[in-house]
């Protein structure tokens, strides 16, 4: 596989540069400097990339998955069924999940259509007001969830498990 030179730096775009560019895109107020939609590795400020801020999540358990529909609606999931939500104003709130299973991944198509998966076939769905358990048909651990929209959701897990909900 041949790696083409990156137009900004003249050399191959290494993972470190990609991570730095992405960090610039998601940091608070990082300006975009061209039409590509990607901020330069310096965060667009002409200096060092923005530093990471340590944020109090309110969770005591290890957190393993993160997803958000926007800066005022970010969710984190983790061990012991932990689910915490970042909203406006800038606060994190624990949301009851109804499970003690470790949750590994979270994804949504909208603020009122969110899926999370975890150990022993655990699948939960958020409808905008509550988390509800949804049968997965398996007792294997589920590690990741992703979809292209509300009616096309994929889940993968232990032992090659792959689940699909949709057309």
N, C-alpha and C positions, 0 to 999 in steps of 0.2 A: 504494500500500500504506500503510495507516495503522498507526502504531506506538502501542500502548497504553502508558500510564504504568506504570512498574514500581512495585509496591506499597511497596517499601522507600524508594525515593528520590523518588517522585512525578513523575519525568521519564522520558523514554524510556531504556530500557536500552541504552546505547551499547556498542560493541565493547570499549572500554577497561574498562568496568565488568564486562562479562561475563568478560573475561580475568582481571581482578582477582578475581572471584568464583571462577573455576575454579582460579586459583593458590592460593587459600585452601583449596580442597577437597583438593588434592593435596600441600600442604605437610605437613611432619612434625607430626603431632599437632594440626592445626587443628580445633577443636571445631565441631560443627554446632549452630546455635542455634534451629532450628525444624524442622518436619516436612518441609520441602521437599527436604532432602538437599543444599542448597547453602549453603555458608558465606557470611557477609556479606563485602563487599569488604575489611573490616579483618582478615579471617582469624579472626574470632570472639574476638580478644584485646582488642578495644577500642582498638587503636592502629593503627599502620601495617601494611600487608600484610607477611607474612614476606619476608625477602630471599632471593634465589636463592643457593644455595651452589655454588661451583665444585668439581666432582667430578673426580677423576683416573680416567678411563675405561680407561686402559691402551692405548687405540688411538692410533696415530700418523696414521691416515688420517682424512679428513673423514667424519663420521658423518651419516647422512641420514634414518634411520628409527628409531623407538622404539616398543616395545610391551611390556607386562608382564601376567602373570596375577595378580600381587600384588606387594607391596613386596619380597618376598624372591625374586622371579623376574622380572627386567626385562631385556630384550634391546635392543641397539642394533646397527644395520647401517650399512655405508658403503662407501667406495671400496676397490678392490682386494680385494673379497670379505671385508672386515672384518666380523667378528661378535664382539661382546663381551657378556657376561652378568653381571648383577648378582645376587648371591645372598647368603645369610646364612653367615657374618657379613658385615658391610657391605663387600664386596669386588667388584671387576669382574675377570672372567677372560676372556681371549681364547679363543674356541672355533673350531677349524678348520672352514672352510666348504667346502673342496674346489674353490673357484673364485677366479679373479682378477677376475671381473666386478664392476663397481660395483653395489652393492645399495642400492635406494632406499626400500623400504617393507617393513614386517614386520607381521604380524597372526597371531593364534592363537585357537583356540576353547578351548584348555586348555594346560597346561604341557607336554603331550606331543603337541601337534598345532599346530605353528607353521609358517607360510609366509612366505617372503621372495622378493622379485622384484628384477630389475635389468636391466642392459644385455644386448642381443643375445638377448632371450627367456629370460633366466635365471630359473628358478623352483627354489627349494630348499624341502625339507620337513624339519622336525625331528620325530622320533618319540619323543622323550624321552631318547635317548642319542646320536643321530648326525644330521647333516645329509646329505640325499641329493638329488641332482639329479632333477628331474621334467621330462619333456618338455612344453614349452608349445605346440609346433606352430608357433611363429613365431620369427623372428630380430629382430623389432622390440624396441626398448627398452620395458621394462615399469616403470611408475612407481608404482603403488599396488596394494595388495591389501587386501581386506576380506571378511568373511563374516558370516553370521548364525548359523553353527554349523559343526560338523565336515563336514557334507555339503552345504554351500552357500557356496562361496568364489568371489569375483569378483576379476578382475585387469583393470586398464586400462593403456594405454600409448600409444606414439607412433602417429601416423597414425590415430587413432580405434580402435586395437586394444582389444577387450573380450573377455575370456575368462571362462567360467563353468564351474565344476566342481560338479555337483550334480544334483538332480532337475529 
